[in-house]
Amino acid sequence: MRVEDVSRGAAGLAGCADGAAPELRLILVASPLAVRAGLAGVMAALGGRLGEADARQNVELVLAEVLNNIVLHANGGRADGLVDLRLRPVADGVQCRVLDDGAPMARGGVPDGSFPPAGARGGFGWVLIRALATGISYRRREGRNCLEFRIVTGRAVRAI
């Protein structure tokens, strides 16, 4: 698995808004092992661009939650699902775009990030994502999910 640098002149992703092309790209199979290896590669590729350890941990946590949600929910164990992750370091953090060919998000949009009911075994992922990311947008086009967000580094976590 390899994280590639994508030239700034590259074309935008089908089904998503165009902007400046991201600098890092990773395409992986939607499986737990591929997510683990992919995260290690992304974090190594981002290297010192993120500053202090807390910033790196926040980026890794959000990406892990997003990618694991795709594996568990959008692909539901399908062995042939693909994820296309694109990252662009920006002055205040990392701009992220994640595409996958899995099922659409429930209710056609991003979960609100409210806490799950007492005793629930899961459902905390979107609480964390919303606490650490901004500008979250989701759309489905041409059979693909496109989730975009920014992980802002250098600031305290919002209270959850």
C-alpha positions, -999 to 999 in steps of 0.1 A, spaced: 0 0 0 14 34 -9 4 69 -3 10 90 -34 16 127 -39 -9 140 -63 2 170 -84 -17 203 -78 -28 203 -114 -46 170 -112 -83 168 -121 -109 168 -93 -127 137 -83 -159 126 -101 -190 135 -81 -173 160 -58 -168 197 -59 -135 208 -75 -110 229 -58 -73 227 -54 -62 192 -59 -52 173 -27 -16 165 -22 -19 129 -8 -40 101 -21 -46 66 -9 -68 40 -25 -76 10 -3 -98 -20 -1 -126 -14 25 -113 -39 51 -102 -35 87 -66 -46 79 -63 -23 49 -76 6 70 -50 -1 97 -22 -2 71 -35 28 52 -37 49 83 -1 41 92 9 51 56 -10 83 57 3 94 91 39 86 80 33 106 47 19 136 67 50 134 89 59 167 106 33 188 87 8 184 115 29 198 144 25 185 179 14 150 189 -22 160 198 -28 173 163 -15 141 148 -36 120 171 -67 140 162 -61 135 125 -56 98 130 -87 94 152 -110 112 127 -96 93 97 -99 60 116 -135 67 126 -145 77 90 -127 48 74 -140 22 99 -176 35 94 -172 29 56 -159 -7 63 -187 -15 87 -217 4 74 -213 14 38 -196 -19 27 -211 -41 54 -184 -68 50 -182 -67 12 -148 -78 1 -147 -57 -31 -154 -22 -17 -129 5 -24 -121 38 -6 -103 67 -22 -89 90 5 -74 124 -5 -58 148 19 -45 183 15 -25 199 43 -36 235 48 -25 263 70 -48 253 99 -50 215 95 -59 189 69 -86 191 43 -100 156 36 -121 141 9 -132 104 11 -150 86 -16 -164 51 -15 -186 29 -36 -206 15 -6 -242 20 4 -254 56 10 -255 71 45 -286 63 64 -313 90 60 -292 105 31 -270 126 53 -243 129 79 -254 117 114 -260 146 138 -233 134 163 -256 131 193 -247 107 219 -262 72 216 -286 59 242 -273 47 275 -260 12 273 -254 13 235 -224 -6 223 -215 18 195 -225 51 180 -198 73 194 -178 77 161 -198 106 148 -196 123 183 -158 123 179 -158 132 142 -180 162 149 -159 173 179 -127 173 158 -137 182 123 -154 212 107 -171 219 74 -185 184 71 -204 178 39 -218 146 23 -233 139 -11 -239 109 -32 -234 110 -69 -230 84 -96 -232 55 -70 -204 69 -48 -204 86 -14 -183 117 -11 -176 130 24 -155 162 28 -143 178 60 -114 197 76 -95 186 107 -83 217 123 -50 213 142 -36 236 168 -68 241 188 -84 224 218 -111 198 212 -146 212 215 -165 200 245 -185 168 239 
